[in-house]
């Protein structure tokens, strides 16, 4: 997490599950991820989908920590697959979970460092591990997607990662937004 007023320890991160405001915003992140990933995505063939479905997952991880980020990711993936009639691929679901978890772990670990570096590293590592390695492995195992097609995921996630970085950085550089984020994370 970015601000010093948000949860800092694993126990404090887990306690965010009992915060009604965090859970409401998490539900909105789930809905946003489903809409961006399943209904507003640009599909290129059967294997490449250009979307911002990971933006709300990254935001949940960076803003509220790894537990909330992982929960948002898994929930969005499963509900999105059911709504679209896709088969649930457990490896791809694991990849989505790793995006939420890693963004939360890295942002918590780097919370006192440079905010821009924090967001950049969180997004980069999350996409490399979750999107490029785990989700690609899931596509290869379950759908036998050729490696040549999977290679196109690299420029896709570079471009979407840069856009996600800009959006999250703009939000976190806004003092009014970060003040509200701190209020949301406070237990009442």
N, C-alpha and C positions, 0 to 999 in steps of 0.2 A: 504494500500500500504506500501511497505517496506521502500523505501528510502525517505529521507526528501525532496528530490527535486521533488517528484511527487505530485499530487494534494492532498490536506489535508482536504478541506472543501467539503460539499455536492455540493455547487455551482461549485467548481473547478473540482470535479469528473464528474459532468454533462457536463462541458465544454469539456471534453475529446471526446465527440461525435462529436465535430467540428474539431478535430485533425485528419487529413487525415491519418497520419502514424498509429495512434491508431486504426482507423477503418479498415485499411488494415490488420493489425496484428489480429484484432478481427475476420475478415473474414477468415483468415488462421486458427484461433482457432476453428471457426465453422466447417470448412472443416475437420480439424484434429479430432474433437470430433465425427463427423459423421463417418469418416473412422474407428477410434478406436472402436466406440460403435456399429456400425451396420455391418461393413464388416470384422473387425479383432477380433471380440468377440468370446469367447468360450461359446456356449450354452449348458447348462445342463438341459435337459428336456425343458418344455415350460416356466418355470418361473424364472430360474436362468441363468444370463448371466454374465460371467466374462470378464471385459473389463477395459480399461483405458479411457473410454469416458468422465469421469469427470475431468481428468487431465487438458485439455485445458480450461475447465470452471473454475476450481480452479485458474489456472494461470491468466486468464482474471480478475477474482475478486481480487486476491492478487496484481497483477501488476497494474491494472487500476481502481480498485474500484468497488463498488456494482452495479452501473448502467450498466457499460460495462459487468461485469460478468453475471448479470441477462439477458441482451440482447443476449449475446453469448449463454447462456444456452437455452433460449426459441427458438432462431433461429435454433440452432443445433437440438433440439428435434423435432421441427415441420418439418424441411426439411428432417431430417433423417427418420422420420416416412413415409413421402410422398415417398421418394426414395425407401424404402423397402416395401411399400404397407401395413404398419401397420396402424391401426386405431389410431388417435390422442387421447390420454387419457389426459384430462385436469388436472387431479390430478397428474399424472406423470410429465407433463410439469411444473406444479407448484413446484413439488419437485426438478426438474432440476433448475428452476429459483431460488429457495431458496439456492441451493448450490452456485451459482454464487453470489447472493446477500449477503449471510452470510459470505462467504470467504472475500468479499470486505469490509463489515462492520467491521468484526473482525480485519482484517489486518490494516484497517484505524485506528481503536480504539487503537490497540496495536503497532502502528508504531514506537514509541520511545522506546519500550521494546526490549527484547532479540529477535533477528530474528528467531532463532530456535523455541522458544516458540510460537512466532507469527504464524509461518507456521503450527506447530503442532496443535495449538488450532483452527486455521482457518479450517484446513482439518477435524479435529475430529468433531467439532460442525456442520460443513456443511454436513458431511456424516450422523451423527446421526439424524439431523433434516430432511435433504432432502432425503437421500437415505433410511435410515432405518425406518423412521416414515412416511413421506409423500408418497414416491414412493411405499412403502409396502402397505400403505392404498389404494393407487390407484390400485394396483394389486389385493388386496382383494375385493374392491368394484366392479371393472369392470370385473375381470376375475375369481373371487371366488377362488383365490389361497389359499390352506390350510395353516394354521398357521405353521404346521410342515415344509412345504417347505419354507415359509418366514423366518423361523428361520435360514436357511442356508445362508441368506443374511448377518448375523452378521459376521461370520468368513471371508466371501468373502470381505466385506468392510473393515475389519481390515487389511487383506493382501493388498488389493489395496490401501488403505489409507497410509500404510507404504511405499509402493513403490512410490506413489505420493509425499509423504513427502521427500523421499530421492532425487527424481528428482528435485523438486522445490528448496530444500535446496542447492543442488549442484549448480544449476543455480544462486541462490542468493548469494552464497559464492564466485562466480567468479566475480572478480572486473571488468573485461572487459564487462561482461554481464550487470552488474548493471549500469555501465557507459552508455552503449548504451540504457538501459531501461530509464534512466533519460533523455537522449537526445530525445527519442521518445515522452515522456510525455510533453516536453516543447513545447508550442504553437509557431509556426512560420508562 
